[in-house]
Amino acid sequence: MPFTPLHLGPGMALKAGLGERFSLLAFGLAQVAMDLEPLMGLLTDAPILHGITHTYLAALVIGLMVAVITPPLGRPVLRRWHQELRYYRLDWLVQSERWTPAPLLLGALSGTLSHVALDSLMHADLQPLAPWSAANSWLGVIPLSALFWGCVLSGGVGALGWIVQRWAIQRHSSRAVK
């Protein structure tokens, strides 16, 4: 994947399906954390871009670290997002700013593990099961175009689903007040 944006599609679908039980912010930060190694490899002209961080074992460790750092890193991002929503009178899209462990862990771990899974489909330098195996049996299982469009469509459908949910919640709560 050309860095993080396409990886966010499945995360948006998970957000739409799980709502408050899933942290999209932790998922997004996990995507960025996973792509630090390939970025450094590109900058230093390394022969292997997807090394140790692109294994399931390292993804678990990185996911746990992201779950811990999401509240302090994510709080200013979320506050700014909420300011923008309120400025454009989209208050009904504002979500809770409380941080609980389960959504953070689910978002961060699903972010890192899905990152390895998606990258395994297209990058020959991945060894997702290292240190136990150097094989990447998922490489080329589906065409790159299907991978690309799957991520794009899951993001679009997820975003639409999340917006419709938020609208329905707001509509229901405003009727209850009347």
C-alpha positions in Angstrom: 0.0 0.0 0.0 1.3 3.5 -0.7 1.5 4.4 2.9 -1.3 4.8 5.4 -4.5 6.3 3.7 -5.7 3.1 2.0 -5.2 1.2 5.2 -7.8 3.4 6.8 -10.7 2.0 4.7 -11.1 -1.2 6.7 -10.8 0.9 9.9 -13.7 3.1 8.8 -15.8 0.0 8.2 -14.9 -1.3 11.6 -15.9 2.1 13.2 -19.2 2.0 11.4 -19.9 -1.5 12.7 -18.6 -1.2 16.2 -19.2 2.5 17.0 -17.9 3.6 20.4 -16.4 0.1 21.0 -13.7 0.9 18.4 -11.2 3.7 18.4 -10.6 4.9 14.8 -8.0 7.3 16.1 -6.0 4.4 17.6 -6.4 2.5 14.4 -5.1 5.5 12.4 -2.1 6.0 14.7 -1.3 2.3 14.4 -1.2 2.7 10.6 1.2 5.6 10.9 3.4 3.7 13.4 3.5 0.7 11.1 4.7 2.8 8.2 7.6 4.4 10.1 10.0 1.6 9.1 9.2 1.7 5.4 9.5 5.5 5.5 12.9 5.3 7.1 13.9 2.7 4.5 12.8 4.9 1.7 14.8 7.8 3.1 17.9 5.8 3.6 17.6 3.7 0.4 17.4 0.5 2.4 17.1 -2.8 0.3 14.3 -4.1 2.5 11.4 -1.7 3.4 9.2 -4.1 5.3 11.3 -5.7 7.9 10.8 -6.7 11.5 7.9 -4.2 12.2 5.9 -5.9 9.5 5.6 -9.2 11.3 2.6 -10.3 13.3 4.7 -10.6 16.5 6.0 -7.0 16.2 2.5 -5.8 15.2 1.2 -7.1 18.6 3.9 -5.1 20.4 3.4 -2.0 18.3 -0.3 -2.2 18.8 0.0 -2.3 22.5 2.3 0.7 22.5 -0.1 2.6 20.2 -3.0 1.8 22.6 -0.9 3.4 25.4 0.2 6.5 23.5 -3.2 7.2 21.8 -4.7 9.3 24.6 -1.9 11.8 25.0 -1.3 12.0 21.2 -4.9 11.8 20.1 -6.5 14.2 22.6 -5.3 17.4 20.7 -6.3 15.8 17.4 -9.7 14.9 18.6 -10.2 18.4 20.2 -9.3 20.1 16.9 -11.6 17.7 15.0 -14.5 18.6 17.3 -13.7 22.4 16.9 -14.0 22.0 13.2 -17.2 20.1 13.4 -18.8 22.7 15.7 -17.6 25.5 13.5 -19.4 24.0 10.6 -22.5 23.2 12.8 -21.9 19.5 12.6 -22.2 19.0 16.4 -24.1 15.8 15.8 -20.9 14.2 14.6 -19.0 15.0 17.8 -18.2 11.9 19.8 -17.2 11.2 23.4 -13.7 12.2 24.4 -13.5 9.5 27.1 -10.7 7.0 26.6 -11.3 3.5 27.7 -8.9 0.5 27.3 -11.1 -1.8 25.2 -11.7 0.5 22.2 -8.1 1.7 22.3 -6.8 -1.9 22.3 -9.2 -3.0 19.6 -8.4 -0.1 17.4 -4.6 -0.3 17.8 -4.3 -4.1 17.5 -6.7 -4.4 14.6 -4.7 -1.5 13.0 -1.3 -3.1 13.3 -2.5 -6.7 12.5 -4.6 -5.7 9.5 -1.6 -3.6 8.3 0.6 -6.7 8.2 -2.2 -8.7 6.5 -2.9 -6.1 3.8 0.8 -5.5 3.1 1.4 -9.3 2.9 -0.8 -9.3 -0.1 1.4 -7.0 -2.1 5.0 -6.7 -0.8 7.5 -9.4 -1.6 9.9 -8.3 1.1 7.5 -9.1 3.9 8.0 -12.1 6.2 4.8 -11.8 8.3 5.5 -15.0 10.4 9.1 -14.2 11.2 11.0 -15.4 13.2 9.3 -18.8 12.7 9.0 -18.6 8.9 10.5 -16.5 6.0 7.5 -17.4 3.8 4.8 -15.0 2.7 2.1 -17.3 1.4 -0.4 -14.4 1.0 1.7 -12.6 -1.6 -0.3 -12.1 -4.8 -3.3 -14.0 -3.6 -5.6 -11.3 -4.9 -4.9 -8.7 -7.7 -3.6 -5.4 -6.5 -6.6 -3.6 -8.1 -9.0 -5.7 -5.9 -6.9 -4.8 -2.8 -7.0 -1.1 -3.7 -10.7 -1.0 -4.5 -11.5 -3.2 -1.4 -9.8 -0.6 0.8 -11.4 2.4 -1.0 -14.9 0.8 -0.9 -14.7 -0.3 2.7 -13.7 3.2 3.6 -16.5 4.8 1.6 -19.2 2.5 2.9 -17.8 2.7 6.4 -17.8 6.5 6.4 -21.3 6.6 5.0 -22.5 4.1 7.5 -20.9 6.0 10.4 -22.5 9.3 9.3 -25.9 7.7 8.9 -25.6 6.2 12.4 -24.6 9.5 14.0 -27.5 11.2 12.2 -29.9 8.6 13.4 -28.6 8.9 17.0 -28.9 12.7 16.9 -32.4 12.5 15.4 -33.6 10.0 18.0 -32.1 12.0 20.9 -33.7 15.3 19.6 -37.1 13.6 19.4 -36.8 12.3 22.9 -36.1 15.8 24.2 -39.3 17.2 22.6 
